[in-house]
Amino acid sequence: MTRPFTPRDALRLRQEQAAGTALELETTVLVSQSPLRQAVSSMLRVGASGVRTYVLSLPDGAGGFVQARRRAHAPEADITFIAPA
């Protein structure tokens, strides 16, 4: 089941972000924002980054995270980070 990121997912994302793959170099290198920081700021609407974080939870306890940024004036989104468990 896939659902939006909530504060209770913060610890798990913090642990898994080290094993994840960043697919957007600008945010990773120049801005230096971690996936956890982006997830929390987008949830609180503090940063207008446009990044949404989704959580995959499987019945056996496995899962992962994916972050995507919607394109301006288009229905598509670009995956910026992925962290499978």
C-alpha positions in Angstrom: 0.0 0.0 0.0 1.3 3.4 -0.9 0.5 6.5 1.2 1.7 10.0 1.8 4.6 10.6 4.2 3.5 11.4 7.8 5.6 12.4 10.9 5.6 8.8 12.2 7.7 7.8 9.1 10.5 10.2 9.9 12.7 7.8 11.8 12.4 5.1 9.1 13.2 7.6 6.3 16.2 8.9 8.3 17.6 5.3 8.5 16.9 4.4 4.9 18.1 7.7 3.2 21.7 6.5 3.5 20.9 3.5 1.4 18.7 5.4 -1.0 19.6 6.9 -4.4 19.3 10.6 -5.2 18.2 11.1 -8.8 18.5 14.9 -8.8 22.0 16.4 -8.5 21.0 20.0 -8.0 19.2 19.4 -4.7 21.7 16.8 -3.5 24.9 18.7 -4.3 24.1 22.4 -4.5 21.3 22.9 -2.0 22.3 20.0 0.2 18.9 19.1 1.5 18.4 15.6 2.8 15.3 13.6 1.8 14.1 13.8 5.3 14.3 17.5 5.4 12.5 17.8 2.1 9.8 15.5 3.3 9.2 17.4 6.5 9.3 20.8 4.9 6.9 19.8 2.2 4.6 18.4 4.8 4.7 21.6 6.8 4.5 23.8 3.6 7.6 25.7 4.8 9.6 25.1 1.6 7.9 25.5 -1.8 10.1 22.8 -3.3 7.1 20.9 -4.8 8.5 17.6 -3.6 6.0 15.0 -2.4 7.1 11.9 -0.4 5.3 8.6 -0.6 5.8 5.5 1.6 5.4 1.9 0.5 4.4 -0.4 3.3 4.1 -4.1 2.6 2.4 -6.6 4.9 5.7 -8.3 5.7 7.1 -5.1 7.1 9.3 -4.3 4.1 8.8 -1.1 2.1 10.5 2.1 1.0 10.2 5.7 0.1 10.0 7.7 -3.1 10.1 11.4 -3.6 8.8 13.1 -6.7 8.6 16.7 -7.9 5.7 17.7 -10.1 6.5 19.6 -13.3 5.1 23.1 -13.6 1.9 23.2 -15.7 2.1 19.5 -16.5 0.6 16.3 -15.0 4.0 14.5 -15.0 6.4 14.3 -12.1 10.1 13.5 -11.8 11.4 11.0 -9.2 14.1 12.8 -7.2 14.9 10.1 -4.5 14.1 6.5 -4.0 15.0 4.3 -0.9 13.9 0.7 -1.0 14.1 -1.2 2.3 
